[in-house]
Amino acid sequence: MALTKLGVEDVTGVELIESLPFVSRADPHNLPFFDEAFDVAFTAHLEDALYPLQYAREMERTVRKGGVLVVVVEERSEEEVKEIV
């Protein structure tokens, strides 16, 4: 909803629990979208994922080349950020 308020016209949200009209139920480890379907992927839940590497791979797979992946994490030390990257 926040993205639509910022003027983004076409937003597709997925979560394990559906919250229509903006969020559909889907497994973020196995997204039901074609390769390169999106310009941007955003998550604030990578740290909570059962399989974080698979979650990240799915984000990468579904974002077009030249697109943007945004991963929000709690404040970390420089070393912890390097480990996440």
C-alpha positions as CSV (number, residue, x, y, z in Angstrom):
1,M,0.0,0.0,0.0
2,A,2.9,2.4,0.8
3,L,4.3,2.0,-2.7
4,T,1.0,2.8,-4.3
5,K,0.7,5.9,-2.1
6,L,4.2,7.0,-3.5
7,G,2.8,6.7,-7.0
8,V,3.9,3.3,-8.1
9,E,1.1,2.1,-10.4
10,D,1.7,-1.7,-10.6
11,V,2.5,-3.4,-7.3
12,T,2.5,-7.1,-6.7
13,G,3.0,-8.2,-3.1
14,V,3.5,-11.8,-1.9
15,E,3.5,-13.2,1.6
16,L,2.7,-16.5,3.2
17,I,-0.6,-15.0,4.4
18,E,-2.9,-13.3,1.8
19,S,-3.9,-9.7,2.4
20,L,-6.0,-8.6,-0.6
21,P,-6.0,-6.4,-2.7
22,F,-2.2,-5.8,-2.6
23,V,-0.8,-9.0,-1.2
24,S,-1.3,-12.5,-2.6
25,R,-0.4,-15.8,-0.9
26,A,2.9,-17.2,-2.3
27,D,6.0,-19.0,-1.1
28,P,8.9,-16.5,-1.4
29,H,11.3,-19.5,-1.8
30,N,9.4,-20.5,-5.0
31,L,7.8,-17.4,-6.5
32,P,5.0,-18.1,-9.1
33,F,6.3,-15.5,-11.6
34,F,8.3,-15.6,-14.9
35,D,12.0,-14.8,-15.0
36,E,12.6,-11.0,-15.1
37,A,9.0,-10.1,-14.5
38,F,9.6,-7.1,-12.2
39,D,11.7,-3.9,-12.2
40,V,12.1,-4.0,-8.4
41,A,12.0,-6.6,-5.6
42,F,11.8,-5.5,-2.0
43,T,11.9,-7.5,1.3
44,A,12.2,-6.8,4.9
45,H,12.0,-10.5,5.8
46,L,15.1,-12.1,4.3
47,E,16.5,-12.7,7.8
48,D,13.3,-14.6,8.8
49,A,13.3,-16.8,5.7
50,L,13.6,-20.6,6.2
51,Y,16.1,-20.7,3.3
52,P,17.5,-17.2,2.8
53,L,19.7,-18.1,-0.2
54,Q,16.8,-19.6,-2.1
55,Y,14.7,-16.6,-1.2
56,A,17.4,-14.2,-2.5
57,R,17.8,-16.4,-5.7
58,E,14.1,-16.1,-6.4
59,M,14.2,-12.3,-6.0
60,E,17.1,-12.2,-8.4
61,R,15.4,-14.5,-10.9
62,T,12.2,-12.4,-11.0
63,V,13.9,-9.0,-11.4
64,R,14.9,-7.9,-14.9
65,K,18.5,-7.2,-15.7
66,G,19.3,-3.7,-14.6
67,G,16.5,-3.8,-12.0
68,V,16.8,-3.3,-8.3
69,L,16.8,-5.6,-5.3
70,V,16.1,-3.9,-2.0
71,V,16.8,-5.9,1.2
72,V,16.1,-4.2,4.5
73,V,18.0,-5.5,7.6
74,E,18.3,-4.4,11.1
75,E,21.3,-2.2,11.9
76,R,24.5,-4.2,11.6
77,S,28.2,-3.9,12.0
78,E,30.3,-3.5,8.8
79,E,31.5,-7.1,9.1
80,E,27.9,-8.4,9.4
81,V,26.9,-6.4,6.3
82,K,29.7,-7.9,4.3
83,E,28.6,-11.4,5.4
84,I,25.0,-10.7,4.3
85,V,26.1,-9.4,0.9
